[in-house]
Amino acid sequence: MVTRTPRKKTTPVAAAKAPAKPGPKAKAPRTPRSHHYHVYVIELSDDVWNVGRFRRANPDYLLGKPFVYVGMTGLDPDVRFDKHKAGIQANVYVQKWGIRLLPQLYQMYNPMPYEGARDMEVELGIALRELGYGVWQA
């Protein structure tokens, strides 16, 4: 024997209090697949200033400003930073002296197409050098 559970009657007051069924979700505009490149900035330890090659590349460094590495990648910047630290296609300055990402310096530009990221990496490095940062770019 099959037993049925009685249906719950809905009053107009209960129906008004019930949450509305979600309608079709508004989709966020998708970025084209080609727009998956990122620029990123990594803070370097102060010990990098002891490397002559780094010091010679930054003659206009202002005392007290951070040392940074500026790069571009087709990966998420967090993943790329982890690869640098693990020694996978790593820059020696980031592998030895990399501390953390500085998203406040690059987040507003990402993601972008390859050509834009390639150009933005250079422009960002130049802009940071003009502000007195010690900058290394690969």
ABEGO torsion letter per residue (X at the ends): XBBBBBBBBBBAAAAAABBBBBBBBBBBBBBBAABABBBBBBBBBAAAAABAAAAAABAABBBGBBBBBBBBBABBAAAAAAAAAAGBGBBAAAAAABABBBAAAAAAAOBBBAAAAAAAAAAAAAAAAAAGBBBBBX
